[in-house]
C-alpha cells in the first residue's frame, strides 16, 4: 500500500524559487571566460574562502577555509578578490529576467528569489515546468551563469526543490508528490528549522520533514510556536508566506562589518575601521528614514575570538556625530593593546521610524535640527559625487591606509578599470568582460 499523499490538489498555486549556482564564483567565470571549468575561489582580500565554484568544491575546498589550507588541497585553485559591484549587477539583471515571466517577484537575497507564477501557463504558453526551463535558459544565455529552480505549492516546498538537484537542476513538486520528496528529507534541511529546533523535534521522535508534516494541528500548536505552525502548513502544501513584491524597507537592525589584513594592533587604525562601520550603518538608517535606540560594538581578533558590547542610547538617532562618544567608550573597553585585530563591526538596533522620534524637555532641539540639515547636505553630496565624499575625521586612517595589504591587497579589476565618463565614486552600473583576443 502506497503512502497517502498530503494533498490531492496538484497545482492550486505555483511558487517558484530560483537559486543561482555558486553565484559569486560563477560571475567571475562569466566575465573571465578563461576561468570556466577551473576551481575558482573568491575572498582573497579576506584570507578565507568567501565563495567557490563547483570545481573547487569537488577538490575538497569548503567555505570558510583559510587560503593556506586551500593551497594544500587544491594547488591549482584560482583565488581572486571579491568583486561585489559586479555580483550586484548580475543579481539585478537576473531578477529583471525573472520579472519578464511574472510581475510577482520577491528578491530574497543577492542570489535567490521567489516568483508567483500561478495562472500564467496560458499567457506564457506552457506548463509550469516549461516556464521554469525557459527562465533557466534565458539566464544562462544572457548572463552566462546557471540557476537551479524549484516549483511547488508554497515557498518552503519550492526552496526544498531548488536545493535537490544543484547545479542547474529543476525540481517540480506537485501536491500529490509532496510526501515523496519529504519522506527522506532530514527535518533540519527544512527552511526555517534550525539546529536547536531539529534537536527538539528529535526528542519528540520527528526526524524527517514528512514526519513533521503528518502531525496533526493540535500537536503542532501544543509543542511549537506560530512560526513552526506556518512551516507545517507550508509543508502540507498550504501557502502561508506570500511572495512580497516590494523591496525590503523595514529592518529590526542594521549591521556593518569590515575585515582588514594584515591584522593590526594600531589602536587608531582599528578604531577608524569601526568608525567607518558606524558611518555606513547610519547612511543606511537615513536612507530608510529610521533611527536607532541601541548600539552594539564588536571586535574580532586574529585568532577569531570576539568581544562585544551593547549600549542603550538616550534617544533615537541616525547621526554618527551623536554616537561617536559612545562608540569610543565601547571601543576603549573592548580593545586590548597586546592583541591583533582583523575585523570590526557595528550593529544599530531597536529601530524606529524617524518621524516618530519624540524629544524630551532636556533635548537640544535646535542642535538636533542643525544636525539634520548637515547630514541632509552630506547625503545630497554623496548622491551626486559618490559615497563618503564627505566623511568624519575619525574614519580618515581607514582611508589613508588600505584595508588589505600585500597579496591580499589585490582588488577586482572592475575597481581599477574605468569606462569613459566614470570616476572612482561614480560608476555606470556595467560589468566588465575580460577576454583575450
C-alpha positions in Angstrom: 0.0 0.0 0.0 1.5 3.3 -1.1 1.8 6.2 1.4 -1.2 8.6 1.5 -0.5 12.0 -0.2 -0.6 15.1 2.0 -2.9 16.7 -0.6 -4.5 15.6 -3.8 -4.6 19.1 -5.4 -1.7 19.3 -7.9 -1.3 23.0 -8.6 -3.8 25.2 -6.6 -0.8 27.6 -6.5 2.6 27.7 -8.2 5.5 29.2 -6.4 9.0 29.2 -8.0 12.2 29.5 -6.1 15.3 30.5 -8.2 18.8 29.9 -6.6 21.9 30.8 -8.6 24.6 28.1 -8.6 27.9 29.1 -6.8 26.8 32.7 -7.7 30.0 34.8 -6.9 32.3 32.2 -8.5 30.0 31.8 -11.5 30.0 35.6 -12.0 33.8 35.5 -12.1 33.7 32.7 -14.6 31.2 34.6 -16.7 33.3 37.8 -17.0 36.5 35.8 -17.3 35.8 33.1 -19.8 39.3 31.7 -19.2 38.2 30.6 -15.7 35.4 28.3 -16.9 35.8 24.7 -15.6 38.5 25.8 -13.2 38.5 25.8 -9.4 37.7 29.4 -8.7 37.6 30.9 -5.2 36.7 34.4 -4.1 37.8 36.1 -0.9 41.4 36.7 -1.5 41.2 40.1 0.3 39.8 38.3 3.5 42.3 35.5 3.6 39.4 32.9 3.7 37.1 31.2 1.1 34.1 33.5 0.7 32.7 31.6 -2.2 33.8 28.8 -4.5 32.9 27.1 -7.8 31.7 23.5 -8.0 35.1 22.6 -9.5 36.7 23.8 -6.3 34.1 22.1 -4.1 34.9 18.8 -5.9 38.5 19.2 -4.9 37.7 19.4 -1.2 37.6 23.1 -0.7 34.9 24.4 1.7 33.6 27.8 2.6 35.5 29.5 5.5 38.7 27.7 4.8 41.9 29.7 5.2 43.7 30.2 1.9 46.9 28.4 3.0 44.7 25.4 3.6 43.1 25.7 0.2 46.5 25.6 -1.5 47.2 22.3 0.2 44.1 20.5 -1.0 43.8 22.4 -4.4 47.2 23.8 -5.5 45.8 25.0 -8.9 43.0 27.0 -7.3 42.4 30.4 -8.9 42.0 32.8 -6.0 40.5 36.2 -6.8 39.4 39.2 -4.8 35.7 39.6 -4.3 34.0 42.0 -6.9 30.7 42.8 -5.1 29.9 45.6 -7.6 29.8 43.1 -10.5 27.9 40.5 -8.4 25.3 43.1 -7.6 24.9 44.0 -11.3 24.5 40.3 -12.2 21.9 40.0 -9.4 19.9 42.9 -10.7 19.8 41.5 -14.3 18.9 38.0 -13.1 15.9 39.4 -11.2 14.9 41.6 -14.2 14.8 38.4 -16.3 12.6 36.7 -13.7 10.2 39.7 -13.9 9.7 39.1 -17.6 7.9 35.9 -16.6 6.0 37.1 -13.6 5.3 40.5 -12.0 5.2 38.9 -8.6 8.9 38.6 -7.7 10.5 38.7 -4.2 14.2 39.3 -4.1 15.2 37.1 -1.1 18.9 37.6 -1.3 21.6 38.6 -3.8 21.3 35.2 -5.5 17.9 33.9 -4.6 14.3 35.0 -5.4 10.7 33.7 -5.3 8.2 34.2 -8.0 4.4 33.5 -8.0 3.6 32.0 -11.4 0.1 30.9 -10.6 -2.2 31.2 -13.5 0.5 32.1 -16.1 0.5 28.8 -18.0 -1.8 30.2 -20.7 -0.2 33.6 -21.2 3.3 32.0 -21.2 2.3 29.1 -23.5 3.5 26.2 -21.4 3.4 24.2 -18.2 4.9 25.4 -15.0 7.9 23.1 -15.8 8.3 24.7 -19.2 8.2 28.2 -17.7 10.9 27.2 -15.2 13.1 25.8 -18.1 12.7 29.0 -20.1 13.8 31.0 -17.1 16.9 28.8 -16.7 17.7 29.0 -20.4 17.3 32.8 -20.5 19.5 33.4 -17.5 22.2 31.1 -18.9 22.1 32.7 -22.4 22.1 36.3 -21.3 24.3 36.1 -18.2 26.5 33.1 -18.7 25.6 31.6 -15.3 23.3 28.7 -14.3 20.5 28.7 -11.8 18.6 25.9 -10.0 14.8 26.1 -9.7 12.2 24.5 -7.5 8.4 24.8 -8.2 5.7 23.8 -5.8 2.7 24.9 -3.9 4.5 27.0 -1.3 7.7 28.9 -0.6 9.1 26.2 1.8 8.4 23.4 -0.7 9.8 25.4 -3.7 13.0 26.1 -1.7 13.3 22.4 -0.9 13.0 21.7 -4.6 15.7 24.2 -5.8 18.3 22.6 -3.4 17.7 19.0 -4.6 19.5 18.8 -8.0 22.1 21.6 -7.9 23.8 22.7 -10.1 21.4 23.7 -12.9 18.6 21.5 -11.5 14.9 21.7 -11.9 12.5 20.0 -9.4 8.8 20.1 -9.7 6.8 19.1 -6.6 3.1 18.9 -7.4 0.7 18.5 -4.5 0.3 14.7 -5.0 4.0 14.2 -4.8 4.9 16.2 -1.7 5.1 13.2 0.5 7.6 11.5 -1.8 10.1 14.5 -1.5 9.6 14.9 2.2 9.9 11.2 3.1 13.7 11.1 3.4 14.4 14.8 3.9 16.0 15.4 7.3 13.9 17.9 9.2 16.9 20.2 9.7 17.0 20.7 5.9 13.7 22.5 6.0 13.9 26.3 5.6 13.2 27.9 9.0 14.1 24.9 11.2 17.5 25.4 12.9 19.7 23.0 14.8 18.1 23.7 18.2 14.6 23.1 16.9 15.6 20.0 15.0 17.2 18.6 18.2 13.9 19.3 20.0 12.0 17.6 17.2 14.3 14.6 17.5 13.3 14.3 21.2 9.7 14.1 20.0 10.5 11.3 17.6 10.4 13.6 14.5 13.4 13.2 12.2 12.1 13.8 8.7 10.1 16.5 7.1 7.3 14.1 6.3 7.0 13.0 10.0 6.7 16.7 10.9 4.1 17.4 8.1 2.0 14.4 9.1 1.5 15.5 12.7 -2.0 17.0 13.4 -2.5 20.7 14.0 -3.3 20.2 17.7 0.1 18.5 18.2 1.9 21.4 16.4 0.1 24.0 18.5 0.9 22.2 21.7 4.6 21.9 21.2 5.6 24.7 18.9 5.1 28.4 18.4 3.5 30.2 15.5 6.4 30.2 13.0 6.6 26.4 13.1 2.8 26.1 12.6 3.3 28.2 9.5 6.1 25.9 8.3 3.8 22.9 9.0 1.1 24.5 6.8 3.6 25.2 4.0 4.9 21.6 4.1 1.4 20.4 3.7 1.0 22.5 0.5 -1.0 25.3 2.1 0.7 28.6 1.1 1.1 30.9 4.1 4.1 33.0 3.1 3.1 35.4 0.3 5.5 36.5 -2.4 6.3 40.1 -1.4 7.0 42.3 -4.4 8.2 45.4 -2.5 11.9 45.7 -1.9 12.8 45.5 1.8 12.4 48.7 3.6 11.8 47.7 7.2 14.6 46.4 9.4 14.9 45.3 13.0 18.6 46.1 13.0 21.4 47.2 10.6 24.9 45.8 10.8 28.1 46.7 9.1 31.5 44.9 9.4 35.0 45.5 8.0 37.7 42.9 7.6 41.3 44.1 7.1 44.7 42.5 6.5 47.2 42.1 7.9 45.7 42.1 11.4 46.6 45.2 13.3 47.2 46.3 16.9 47.3 50.0 15.8 44.5 51.5 18.0 43.8 54.5 15.8 43.6 52.3 12.7 41.3 49.7 14.2 39.0 52.5 15.6 39.0 54.1 12.2 37.6 50.9 10.7 35.0 50.8 13.4 34.1 54.4 12.8 33.7 53.6 9.1 31.3 50.8 10.1 29.2 53.4 12.0 29.1 55.9 9.2 28.0 53.2 6.7 25.3 51.9 9.1 24.0 55.4 9.7 23.9 56.1 5.9 21.6 53.1 5.5 19.5 54.2 8.5 18.9 57.6 6.9 18.2 56.1 3.5 15.3 54.2 5.0 14.3 57.0 7.3 15.0 55.1 10.5 16.6 55.9 13.8 18.4 53.6 16.3 17.9 53.2 20.0 20.8 50.7 20.6 24.4 50.5 19.6 26.3 47.2 19.6 30.1 47.2 19.0 32.3 44.1 18.4 35.9 43.3 17.6 37.4 40.1 16.2 41.0 39.1 16.9 43.4 37.3 14.7 42.5 34.0 16.5 38.8 34.6 15.6 37.8 35.3 19.2 35.3 38.1 19.5 34.3 40.6 22.2 31.3 42.8 22.0 29.3 45.4 24.0 25.7 46.7 23.8 24.8 50.2 24.8 21.4 51.9 25.0 21.0 55.4 23.5 19.4 58.3 25.3 17.2 58.9 22.3 16.8 57.5 18.8 19.3 58.9 16.2 20.8 58.3 12.8 23.7 60.7 13.1 27.2 59.4 13.6 28.4 62.5 15.4 25.9 61.8 18.2 27.2 58.3 18.5 31.0 58.7 18.3 31.3 59.3 22.1 29.6 56.0 22.9 31.5 54.3 20.2 34.8 55.4 21.6 33.7 54.3 25.1 32.8 50.9 23.9 35.9 50.5 21.8 38.2 51.5 24.7 36.5 49.0 26.9 37.0 46.1 24.4 40.4 46.9 22.8 43.4 45.2 24.2 46.8 46.6 23.1 48.5 43.3 23.1 46.1 41.7 20.6 46.0 41.7 16.8 42.6 42.5 15.3 41.2 41.5 11.9 37.6 42.7 11.9 35.4 45.4 13.4 31.6 45.5 13.5 28.7 47.8 14.4 25.0 46.9 14.9 22.3 49.5 15.2 19.2 48.0 16.8 15.9 49.0 18.3 15.0 50.8 15.0 12.1 53.2 14.9 10.7 55.5 12.0 12.5 58.8 12.2 9.1 60.7 12.1 8.1 59.0 15.3 11.0 60.2 17.4 9.8 62.3 20.3 12.1 64.8 22.0 12.2 65.3 25.8 12.4 68.6 27.7 16.2 68.1 28.1 16.9 67.6 24.3 18.6 70.5 22.4 16.0 70.6 19.6 17.8 73.4 17.8 21.1 71.5 17.7 19.2 68.3 16.5 17.6 70.3 13.7 21.0 71.7 12.7 22.4 68.2 12.7 19.6 67.1 10.5 20.3 69.8 7.9 24.1 69.0 8.0 23.5 65.3 7.3 20.9 66.0 4.6 23.6 68.1 2.9 26.1 65.3 3.3 23.7 62.8 1.8 23.0 65.0 -1.2 26.7 65.4 -1.9 27.1 61.6 -1.6 24.3 61.1 -4.1 25.9 63.5 -6.5 29.6 62.7 -6.2 29.7 59.2 -4.6 29.6 57.6 -1.1 31.9 59.1 1.5 32.6 62.3 -0.5 32.3 63.8 3.0 33.3 61.7 6.0 34.3 62.1 9.6 37.9 62.7 10.6 37.9 59.6 12.9 37.5 57.5 9.7 40.4 59.0 7.8 43.1 56.5 8.9 41.0 53.8 7.3 41.1 55.8 4.0 44.8 56.7 4.2 45.9 53.1 4.9 44.4 50.4 2.6 42.3 47.7 4.3 44.3 44.9 2.7 48.0 45.0 2.1 50.4 42.6 0.4 49.0 39.8 -1.7 45.5 40.3 -0.2 45.6 43.9 -1.3 44.7 42.9 -4.8 41.4 44.4 -5.9 38.9 43.4 -8.5 39.8 44.7 -12.0 36.4 46.5 -12.2 37.6 48.8 -9.4 40.6 50.0 -11.3 39.4 49.7 -14.9 37.0 52.6 -15.6 34.8 53.2 -18.6 34.8 56.6 -20.3 33.0 59.1 -18.1 33.4 57.1 -14.9 35.2 58.2 -11.8 36.2 56.2 -8.7 32.9 57.1 -7.0 30.6 57.4 -10.0 30.0 54.3 -11.9 27.8 53.3 -14.9 26.5 50.1 -13.5 28.0 47.9 -16.1 30.1 44.7 -15.6 33.4 44.4 -17.4 34.1 41.3 -19.6 37.7 40.1 -19.7 38.7 38.1 -22.7 41.9 37.7 -24.7 41.5 38.3 -28.4 
